Amino acid sequence: MEYNIFSEMVTGYKNILKKSKSQDYLDFDFFDKGIVFAVSDGHSNDFFKYSDRGAKIACNIAVGMLKDLADLDTKDLINMLEEKKNTNGNSIKMDGFS
């Protein structure tokens, strides 16, 4: 299957006024099962001067993880998610998936 990806990053109005660059990032990768992509919205705040790097790191990690997850069988993926605990210690419920 052939895929065409069009992407463009633009600097937002607030960053234009501040004469600063965008802190957002987009990453994607083609692989044997299709394509995965991730978008990260940076803080666009002078206090977070490395937000652009964080956005890039977040996208790179997300794309890698999504590719790994795509290799799992659906039931294995659901079982894995159900085993994870959220920050409150409650199991993640995946009702309606089979």
Phi and psi in radians as a Rosetta constraint file:
Dihedral C 1 N 2 CA 2 C 2 CIRCULARHARMONIC -1.789 0.35
Dihedral N 2 CA 2 C 2 N 3 CIRCULARHARMONIC 2.402 0.35
Dihedral C 2 N 3 CA 3 C 3 CIRCULARHARMONIC -2.134 0.35
Dihedral N 3 CA 3 C 3 N 4 CIRCULARHARMONIC 2.508 0.35
Dihedral C 3 N 4 CA 4 C 4 CIRCULARHARMONIC -2.115 0.35
Dihedral N 4 CA 4 C 4 N 5 CIRCULARHARMONIC 2.192 0.35
Dihedral C 4 N 5 CA 5 C 5 CIRCULARHARMONIC -1.989 0.35
Dihedral N 5 CA 5 C 5 N 6 CIRCULARHARMONIC 2.250 0.35
Dihedral C 5 N 6 CA 6 C 6 CIRCULARHARMONIC -2.038 0.35
Dihedral N 6 CA 6 C 6 N 7 CIRCULARHARMONIC 2.207 0.35
Dihedral C 6 N 7 CA 7 C 7 CIRCULARHARMONIC -2.491 0.35
Dihedral N 7 CA 7 C 7 N 8 CIRCULARHARMONIC 2.624 0.35
Dihedral C 7 N 8 CA 8 C 8 CIRCULARHARMONIC -2.687 0.35
Dihedral N 8 CA 8 C 8 N 9 CIRCULARHARMONIC 2.385 0.35
Dihedral C 8 N 9 CA 9 C 9 CIRCULARHARMONIC -1.848 0.35
Dihedral N 9 CA 9 C 9 N 10 CIRCULARHARMONIC 2.336 0.35
Dihedral C 9 N 10 CA 10 C 10 CIRCULARHARMONIC -2.198 0.35
Dihedral N 10 CA 10 C 10 N 11 CIRCULARHARMONIC 2.610 0.35
Dihedral C 10 N 11 CA 11 C 11 CIRCULARHARMONIC -1.449 0.35
Dihedral N 11 CA 11 C 11 N 12 CIRCULARHARMONIC 2.252 0.35
Dihedral C 11 N 12 CA 12 C 12 CIRCULARHARMONIC -1.231 0.35
Dihedral N 12 CA 12 C 12 N 13 CIRCULARHARMONIC 2.855 0.35
Dihedral C 12 N 13 CA 13 C 13 CIRCULARHARMONIC -0.997 0.35
Dihedral N 13 CA 13 C 13 N 14 CIRCULARHARMONIC -0.775 0.35
Dihedral C 13 N 14 CA 14 C 14 CIRCULARHARMONIC -1.071 0.35
Dihedral N 14 CA 14 C 14 N 15 CIRCULARHARMONIC -0.727 0.35
Dihedral C 14 N 15 CA 15 C 15 CIRCULARHARMONIC -1.235 0.35
Dihedral N 15 CA 15 C 15 N 16 CIRCULARHARMONIC -0.561 0.35
Dihedral C 15 N 16 CA 16 C 16 CIRCULARHARMONIC -1.111 0.35
Dihedral N 16 CA 16 C 16 N 17 CIRCULARHARMONIC -0.785 0.35
Dihedral C 16 N 17 CA 17 C 17 CIRCULARHARMONIC -1.079 0.35
Dihedral N 17 CA 17 C 17 N 18 CIRCULARHARMONIC -0.655 0.35
Dihedral C 17 N 18 CA 18 C 18 CIRCULARHARMONIC -1.472 0.35
Dihedral N 18 CA 18 C 18 N 19 CIRCULARHARMONIC -0.044 0.35
Dihedral C 18 N 19 CA 19 C 19 CIRCULARHARMONIC 0.964 0.35
Dihedral N 19 CA 19 C 19 N 20 CIRCULARHARMONIC 0.750 0.35
Dihedral C 19 N 20 CA 20 C 20 CIRCULARHARMONIC -2.118 0.35
Dihedral N 20 CA 20 C 20 N 21 CIRCULARHARMONIC 2.812 0.35
Dihedral C 20 N 21 CA 21 C 21 CIRCULARHARMONIC -1.448 0.35
Dihedral N 21 CA 21 C 21 N 22 CIRCULARHARMONIC 2.886 0.35
Dihedral C 21 N 22 CA 22 C 22 CIRCULARHARMONIC -1.180 0.35
Dihedral N 22 CA 22 C 22 N 23 CIRCULARHARMONIC 2.527 0.35
Dihedral C 22 N 23 CA 23 C 23 CIRCULARHARMONIC -1.883 0.35
Dihedral N 23 CA 23 C 23 N 24 CIRCULARHARMONIC 0.218 0.35
Dihedral C 23 N 24 CA 24 C 24 CIRCULARHARMONIC -1.559 0.35
Dihedral N 24 CA 24 C 24 N 25 CIRCULARHARMONIC 2.864 0.35
Dihedral C 24 N 25 CA 25 C 25 CIRCULARHARMONIC -2.638 0.35
Dihedral N 25 CA 25 C 25 N 26 CIRCULARHARMONIC 2.600 0.35
Dihedral C 25 N 26 CA 26 C 26 CIRCULARHARMONIC -2.317 0.35
Dihedral N 26 CA 26 C 26 N 27 CIRCULARHARMONIC 2.365 0.35
Dihedral C 26 N 27 CA 27 C 27 CIRCULARHARMONIC -2.439 0.35
Dihedral N 27 CA 27 C 27 N 28 CIRCULARHARMONIC 2.580 0.35
Dihedral C 27 N 28 CA 28 C 28 CIRCULARHARMONIC -2.655 0.35
Dihedral N 28 CA 28 C 28 N 29 CIRCULARHARMONIC 2.830 0.35
Dihedral C 28 N 29 CA 29 C 29 CIRCULARHARMONIC -2.669 0.35
Dihedral N 29 CA 29 C 29 N 30 CIRCULARHARMONIC 2.430 0.35
Dihedral C 29 N 30 CA 30 C 30 CIRCULARHARMONIC -1.572 0.35
Dihedral N 30 CA 30 C 30 N 31 CIRCULARHARMONIC 2.486 0.35
Dihedral C 30 N 31 CA 31 C 31 CIRCULARHARMONIC -2.630 0.35
Dihedral N 31 CA 31 C 31 N 32 CIRCULARHARMONIC 3.133 0.35
Dihedral C 31 N 32 CA 32 C 32 CIRCULARHARMONIC -1.042 0.35
Dihedral N 32 CA 32 C 32 N 33 CIRCULARHARMONIC -0.414 0.35
Dihedral C 32 N 33 CA 33 C 33 CIRCULARHARMONIC -1.702 0.35
Dihedral N 33 CA 33 C 33 N 34 CIRCULARHARMONIC -0.013 0.35
Dihedral C 33 N 34 CA 34 C 34 CIRCULARHARMONIC 2.468 0.35
Dihedral N 34 CA 34 C 34 N 35 CIRCULARHARMONIC -2.263 0.35
Dihedral C 34 N 35 CA 35 C 35 CIRCULARHARMONIC -2.484 0.35
Dihedral N 35 CA 35 C 35 N 36 CIRCULARHARMONIC 2.531 0.35
Dihedral C 35 N 36 CA 36 C 36 CIRCULARHARMONIC -2.179 0.35
Dihedral N 36 CA 36 C 36 N 37 CIRCULARHARMONIC 2.618 0.35
Dihedral C 36 N 37 CA 37 C 37 CIRCULARHARMONIC -2.576 0.35
Dihedral N 37 CA 37 C 37 N 38 CIRCULARHARMONIC 2.770 0.35
Dihedral C 37 N 38 CA 38 C 38 CIRCULARHARMONIC -2.538 0.35
Dihedral N 38 CA 38 C 38 N 39 CIRCULARHARMONIC 2.564 0.35
Dihedral C 38 N 39 CA 39 C 39 CIRCULARHARMONIC -2.238 0.35
Dihedral N 39 CA 39 C 39 N 40 CIRCULARHARMONIC 2.370 0.35
Dihedral C 39 N 40 CA 40 C 40 CIRCULARHARMONIC -2.237 0.35
Dihedral N 40 CA 40 C 40 N 41 CIRCULARHARMONIC 2.292 0.35
Dihedral C 40 N 41 CA 41 C 41 CIRCULARHARMONIC -1.712 0.35
Dihedral N 41 CA 41 C 41 N 42 CIRCULARHARMONIC 1.986 0.35
Dihedral C 41 N 42 CA 42 C 42 CIRCULARHARMONIC -1.246 0.35
Dihedral N 42 CA 42 C 42 N 43 CIRCULARHARMONIC 2.961 0.35
Dihedral C 42 N 43 CA 43 C 43 CIRCULARHARMONIC -1.234 0.35
Dihedral N 43 CA 43 C 43 N 44 CIRCULARHARMONIC -0.506 0.35
Dihedral C 43 N 44 CA 44 C 44 CIRCULARHARMONIC 0.917 0.35
Dihedral N 44 CA 44 C 44 N 45 CIRCULARHARMONIC 0.798 0.35
Dihedral C 44 N 45 CA 45 C 45 CIRCULARHARMONIC -2.379 0.35
Dihedral N 45 CA 45 C 45 N 46 CIRCULARHARMONIC 2.370 0.35
Dihedral C 45 N 46 CA 46 C 46 CIRCULARHARMONIC -1.053 0.35
Dihedral N 46 CA 46 C 46 N 47 CIRCULARHARMONIC -0.497 0.35
Dihedral C 46 N 47 CA 47 C 47 CIRCULARHARMONIC -1.099 0.35
Dihedral N 47 CA 47 C 47 N 48 CIRCULARHARMONIC -0.620 0.35
Dihedral C 47 N 48 CA 48 C 48 CIRCULARHARMONIC -1.698 0.35
Dihedral N 48 CA 48 C 48 N 49 CIRCULARHARMONIC 1.277 0.35
Dihedral C 48 N 49 CA 49 C 49 CIRCULARHARMONIC -1.236 0.35
Dihedral N 49 CA 49 C 49 N 50 CIRCULARHARMONIC -0.252 0.35
Dihedral C 49 N 50 CA 50 C 50 CIRCULARHARMONIC -1.894 0.35
Dihedral N 50 CA 50 C 50 N 51 CIRCULARHARMONIC 0.321 0.35
Dihedral C 50 N 51 CA 51 C 51 CIRCULARHARMONIC -1.056 0.35
Dihedral N 51 CA 51 C 51 N 52 CIRCULARHARMONIC -0.578 0.35
Dihedral C 51 N 52 CA 52 C 52 CIRCULARHARMONIC -1.112 0.35
Dihedral N 52 CA 52 C 52 N 53 CIRCULARHARMONIC -0.675 0.35
Dihedral C 52 N 53 CA 53 C 53 CIRCULARHARMONIC -1.197 0.35
Dihedral N 53 CA 53 C 53 N 54 CIRCULARHARMONIC -0.705 0.35
Dihedral C 53 N 54 CA 54 C 54 CIRCULARHARMONIC -1.100 0.35
Dihedral N 54 CA 54 C 54 N 55 CIRCULARHARMONIC -0.707 0.35
Dihedral C 54 N 55 CA 55 C 55 CIRCULARHARMONIC -1.100 0.35
Dihedral N 55 CA 55 C 55 N 56 CIRCULARHARMONIC -0.721 0.35
Dihedral C 55 N 56 CA 56 C 56 CIRCULARHARMONIC -1.152 0.35
Dihedral N 56 CA 56 C 56 N 57 CIRCULARHARMONIC -0.782 0.35
Dihedral C 56 N 57 CA 57 C 57 CIRCULARHARMONIC -1.067 0.35
Dihedral N 57 CA 57 C 57 N 58 CIRCULARHARMONIC -0.772 0.35
Dihedral C 57 N 58 CA 58 C 58 CIRCULARHARMONIC -1.041 0.35
Dihedral N 58 CA 58 C 58 N 59 CIRCULARHARMONIC -0.766 0.35
Dihedral C 58 N 59 CA 59 C 59 CIRCULARHARMONIC -1.159 0.35
Dihedral N 59 CA 59 C 59 N 60 CIRCULARHARMONIC -0.774 0.35
Dihedral C 59 N 60 CA 60 C 60 CIRCULARHARMONIC -1.051 0.35
Dihedral N 60 CA 60 C 60 N 61 CIRCULARHARMONIC -0.764 0.35
Dihedral C 60 N 61 CA 61 C 61 CIRCULARHARMONIC -1.162 0.35
Dihedral N 61 CA 61 C 61 N 62 CIRCULARHARMONIC -0.762 0.35
Dihedral C 61 N 62 CA 62 C 62 CIRCULARHARMONIC -1.068 0.35
Dihedral N 62 CA 62 C 62 N 63 CIRCULARHARMONIC -0.766 0.35
Dihedral C 62 N 63 CA 63 C 63 CIRCULARHARMONIC -1.080 0.35
Dihedral N 63 CA 63 C 63 N 64 CIRCULARHARMONIC -0.774 0.35
Dihedral C 63 N 64 CA 64 C 64 CIRCULARHARMONIC -1.085 0.35
Dihedral N 64 CA 64 C 64 N 65 CIRCULARHARMONIC -0.757 0.35
Dihedral C 64 N 65 CA 65 C 65 CIRCULARHARMONIC -1.180 0.35
Dihedral N 65 CA 65 C 65 N 66 CIRCULARHARMONIC -0.700 0.35
Dihedral C 65 N 66 CA 66 C 66 CIRCULARHARMONIC -1.109 0.35
Dihedral N 66 CA 66 C 66 N 67 CIRCULARHARMONIC -0.668 0.35
Dihedral C 66 N 67 CA 67 C 67 CIRCULARHARMONIC -1.111 0.35
Dihedral N 67 CA 67 C 67 N 68 CIRCULARHARMONIC -0.728 0.35
Dihedral C 67 N 68 CA 68 C 68 CIRCULARHARMONIC -1.115 0.35
Dihedral N 68 CA 68 C 68 N 69 CIRCULARHARMONIC -0.749 0.35
Dihedral C 68 N 69 CA 69 C 69 CIRCULARHARMONIC -1.165 0.35
Dihedral N 69 CA 69 C 69 N 70 CIRCULARHARMONIC -0.537 0.35
Dihedral C 69 N 70 CA 70 C 70 CIRCULARHARMONIC -1.143 0.35
Dihedral N 70 CA 70 C 70 N 71 CIRCULARHARMONIC -0.393 0.35
Dihedral C 70 N 71 CA 71 C 71 CIRCULARHARMONIC -1.395 0.35
Dihedral N 71 CA 71 C 71 N 72 CIRCULARHARMONIC -0.220 0.35
Dihedral C 71 N 72 CA 72 C 72 CIRCULARHARMONIC -1.415 0.35
Dihedral N 72 CA 72 C 72 N 73 CIRCULARHARMONIC 2.575 0.35
Dihedral C 72 N 73 CA 73 C 73 CIRCULARHARMONIC -1.163 0.35
Dihedral N 73 CA 73 C 73 N 74 CIRCULARHARMONIC 2.572 0.35
Dihedral C 73 N 74 CA 74 C 74 CIRCULARHARMONIC -0.962 0.35
Dihedral N 74 CA 74 C 74 N 75 CIRCULARHARMONIC -0.780 0.35
Dihedral C 74 N 75 CA 75 C 75 CIRCULARHARMONIC -1.140 0.35
Dihedral N 75 CA 75 C 75 N 76 CIRCULARHARMONIC -0.670 0.35
Dihedral C 75 N 76 CA 76 C 76 CIRCULARHARMONIC -1.119 0.35
Dihedral N 76 CA 76 C 76 N 77 CIRCULARHARMONIC -0.699 0.35
Dihedral C 76 N 77 CA 77 C 77 CIRCULARHARMONIC -1.107 0.35
Dihedral N 77 CA 77 C 77 N 78 CIRCULARHARMONIC -0.784 0.35
Dihedral C 77 N 78 CA 78 C 78 CIRCULARHARMONIC -1.105 0.35
Dihedral N 78 CA 78 C 78 N 79 CIRCULARHARMONIC -0.759 0.35
Dihedral C 78 N 79 CA 79 C 79 CIRCULARHARMONIC -1.067 0.35
Dihedral N 79 CA 79 C 79 N 80 CIRCULARHARMONIC -0.722 0.35
Dihedral C 79 N 80 CA 80 C 80 CIRCULARHARMONIC -1.093 0.35
Dihedral N 80 CA 80 C 80 N 81 CIRCULARHARMONIC -0.774 0.35
Dihedral C 80 N 81 CA 81 C 81 CIRCULARHARMONIC -1.145 0.35
Dihedral N 81 CA 81 C 81 N 82 CIRCULARHARMONIC -0.675 0.35
Dihedral C 81 N 82 CA 82 C 82 CIRCULARHARMONIC -1.169 0.35
Dihedral N 82 CA 82 C 82 N 83 CIRCULARHARMONIC -0.474 0.35
Dihedral C 82 N 83 CA 83 C 83 CIRCULARHARMONIC -1.335 0.35
Dihedral N 83 CA 83 C 83 N 84 CIRCULARHARMONIC -0.411 0.35
Dihedral C 83 N 84 CA 84 C 84 CIRCULARHARMONIC -1.265 0.35
Dihedral N 84 CA 84 C 84 N 85 CIRCULARHARMONIC 2.606 0.35
Dihedral C 84 N 85 CA 85 C 85 CIRCULARHARMONIC -1.899 0.35
Dihedral N 85 CA 85 C 85 N 86 CIRCULARHARMONIC 2.441 0.35
Dihedral C 85 N 86 CA 86 C 86 CIRCULARHARMONIC -1.424 0.35
Dihedral N 86 CA 86 C 86 N 87 CIRCULARHARMONIC -3.129 0.35
Dihedral C 86 N 87 CA 87 C 87 CIRCULARHARMONIC -1.147 0.35
Dihedral N 87 CA 87 C 87 N 88 CIRCULARHARMONIC -0.334 0.35
Dihedral C 87 N 88 CA 88 C 88 CIRCULARHARMONIC -1.563 0.35
Dihedral N 88 CA 88 C 88 N 89 CIRCULARHARMONIC -0.016 0.35
Dihedral C 88 N 89 CA 89 C 89 CIRCULARHARMONIC 1.484 0.35
Dihedral N 89 CA 89 C 89 N 90 CIRCULARHARMONIC 0.085 0.35
Dihedral C 89 N 90 CA 90 C 90 CIRCULARHARMONIC -1.610 0.35
Dihedral N 90 CA 90 C 90 N 91 CIRCULARHARMONIC 2.535 0.35
Dihedral C 90 N 91 CA 91 C 91 CIRCULARHARMONIC -1.208 0.35
Dihedral N 91 CA 91 C 91 N 92 CIRCULARHARMONIC 2.557 0.35
Dihedral C 91 N 92 CA 92 C 92 CIRCULARHARMONIC -1.356 0.35
Dihedral N 92 CA 92 C 92 N 93 CIRCULARHARMONIC 2.217 0.35
Dihedral C 92 N 93 CA 93 C 93 CIRCULARHARMONIC -1.671 0.35
Dihedral N 93 CA 93 C 93 N 94 CIRCULARHARMONIC 2.334 0.35
Dihedral C 93 N 94 CA 94 C 94 CIRCULARHARMONIC -2.082 0.35
Dihedral N 94 CA 94 C 94 N 95 CIRCULARHARMONIC 0.788 0.35
Dihedral C 94 N 95 CA 95 C 95 CIRCULARHARMONIC -1.041 0.35
Dihedral N 95 CA 95 C 95 N 96 CIRCULARHARMONIC 2.458 0.35
Dihedral C 95 N 96 CA 96 C 96 CIRCULARHARMONIC 1.624 0.35
Dihedral N 96 CA 96 C 96 N 97 CIRCULARHARMONIC -0.112 0.35
Dihedral C 96 N 97 CA 97 C 97 CIRCULARHARMONIC -1.822 0.35
Dihedral N 97 CA 97 C 97 N 98 CIRCULARHARMONIC 2.500 0.35
